[in-house]
C-alpha cells in the first residue's frame, strides 16, 4: 500500500479536531468552516494534489463557472483579442491565406470581411469556425 493511500485511509479515523489540525498542517491556515465529512474530503483532495498535482487552471475555472451558473449554462470560451495590424496566416490545400486584422473586420483577397468564419467558409466551401480554422482556439 502506498504512503498516500495510508494517509487517505487514516483520515476516516480522525476526529473533527484532528482534521482541523491536519488541515492547518497541510495548508498553514485555519480550515474552512464546514462539516467534518466535507473537511475530510478537502484534506484528502489536498493530499492527492500534493502527490499528483492539482487540476489545470482551465478545468478549475470551468468548475467554478458551473458552480456559479449551474450545470445547464453554456460553456464560456474566452475571446482572443486581436489587435489591428495582426496578420493571421494559414495554408489550405496548397493556398496560403494571409488575413490582416482591421479595426472592424478582416482584410483578405482585396476585400473586407466581417468575421474569420466568413473567410474560412469562403476558402473551404464548408462551415468552419474562423478562430479554429486560423488556429486561435483549441480543438477541445
Secondary structure, 3 states (H helix, E strand, C coil): CCHHHHHHHHHCCCCHHHHHHHHHHHHCCCCCCCCHHHHHHHHHHHHHHHHHCCCCHHHHHHHHHHHHHCCCCCCCCCCCCCCCCCEEEEEECCEEEEEEEECCEEEECCEEECCHHHHHHHHHCCCCCHHHHCCCCCCC
